């Protein structure tokens, strides 16, 4: 990995941020939070959650627990964003609270899988639902046969979308802002509309059947068979169920990566984090209540290819429901990917400022955006799109994502001790109780996954640990250049 000649000081990094154009207001920042969170997950993962918990009450409870954790984390990040209102976000917070190695391990994991594989997964989700309208783009068809691997039209369309959005974002942050705000507003209104129609069309017998024994926690297979849990196994089932809800609620922190382009960042980043996560949590919880109002639990658990929203939309609108939901998911995933692409490149830019990423990613183009970082991210995401393995990796990375969130929030306690006099225009809500509560809930989630779903933990840890030798190689090269 090529590196710059010296590690940038915090002052230099702040100076570099002055080259960014602060053109994003509170609404834009909030739309980045909400838009980056809402992709395809809310339309799909409730099927797996229902199979794990087997009841309407626990289905909604899993989303409430995840929403509480997300909002708590977002409120805690508000303090960190006010202290370090510059590009890089979580990478910067970890570096400042701990050391450059911890920051790098997050940045490495972010580039290797967290952001790039998510971009790929969301891109393919866009293509899969486009195939509802244009069947020739189906994921089940073969566009290219390489012998050792086949590539579907859906994967190719995903790449086209990723390249298009990357190109648009290289032309300046205002272009990305317009797409983000327009598409996020559209999908928020569409989701609220779907939820409203679903609740209006609620089926009394379905609602009664689903909620008559709402807190009976058990496994529910696609064929309708039921598995009873012991108390400990039940906790493992809840943790497994939360993998989907946490994945669907992730990427809320993307707005912190573009702090250098937000107006009045000390105020607007923290406020946008709260507003965005609150809006999305309300949508997710009410969407699942709506699912239980129009579909029997067994139909939620056994939805074709886990497409719960398609089944719900069909129950609400009839045959046209498939087209309605396909259009909604296309809008949702297109806007989601724009936010992920826009924000992610700023992390690599900041890492390059510290001499820990490719040198050229640390430069801005004439439009004041990190163009090289955008294209490198694009290449990695396209490779994941072609691999077809992003889905499994994203399941496995939830453990690592929560682990880094816990470390970052614990960083608040460390920084209050290390830098007590540093300006804090916004302080973590409910400190120290709320941050501690998040850390305890995150620990419980991670420990239960280690015990009951180890396949969801060790691959992510291997990816993180692979960054250690890369970090020291980068340092050694840097020393030779000094």
Secondary structure as GFF3:
##gff-version 3
##sequence-region A 1 482
A	DSSP	alpha_helix	10	17	.	.	.	ID=ss1
A	DSSP	alpha_helix	26	37	.	.	.	ID=ss2
A	DSSP	three_ten_helix	41	43	.	.	.	ID=ss3
A	DSSP	alpha_helix	46	53	.	.	.	ID=ss4
A	DSSP	alpha_helix	56	83	.	.	.	ID=ss5
A	DSSP	alpha_helix	90	97	.	.	.	ID=ss6
A	DSSP	alpha_helix	100	109	.	.	.	ID=ss7
A	DSSP	pi_helix	110	114	.	.	.	ID=ss8
A	DSSP	alpha_helix	115	130	.	.	.	ID=ss9
A	DSSP	three_ten_helix	135	137	.	.	.	ID=ss10
A	DSSP	beta_strand	144	145	.	.	.	ID=ss11
A	DSSP	beta_strand	150	151	.	.	.	ID=ss12
A	DSSP	alpha_helix	153	170	.	.	.	ID=ss13
A	DSSP	alpha_helix	173	200	.	.	.	ID=ss14
A	DSSP	alpha_helix	204	211	.	.	.	ID=ss15
A	DSSP	beta_strand	218	220	.	.	.	ID=ss16
A	DSSP	beta_strand	226	228	.	.	.	ID=ss17
A	DSSP	alpha_helix	231	249	.	.	.	ID=ss18
A	DSSP	alpha_helix	254	257	.	.	.	ID=ss19
A	DSSP	three_ten_helix	259	261	.	.	.	ID=ss20
A	DSSP	alpha_helix	265	294	.	.	.	ID=ss21
A	DSSP	alpha_helix	297	301	.	.	.	ID=ss22
A	DSSP	three_ten_helix	304	306	.	.	.	ID=ss23
A	DSSP	alpha_helix	308	317	.	.	.	ID=ss24
A	DSSP	three_ten_helix	318	320	.	.	.	ID=ss25
A	DSSP	alpha_helix	321	353	.	.	.	ID=ss26
A	DSSP	three_ten_helix	359	362	.	.	.	ID=ss27
A	DSSP	alpha_helix	371	387	.	.	.	ID=ss28
A	DSSP	alpha_helix	390	418	.	.	.	ID=ss29
A	DSSP	alpha_helix	433	452	.	.	.	ID=ss30
A	DSSP	three_ten_helix	454	456	.	.	.	ID=ss31
A	DSSP	alpha_helix	458	481	.	.	.	ID=ss32
###
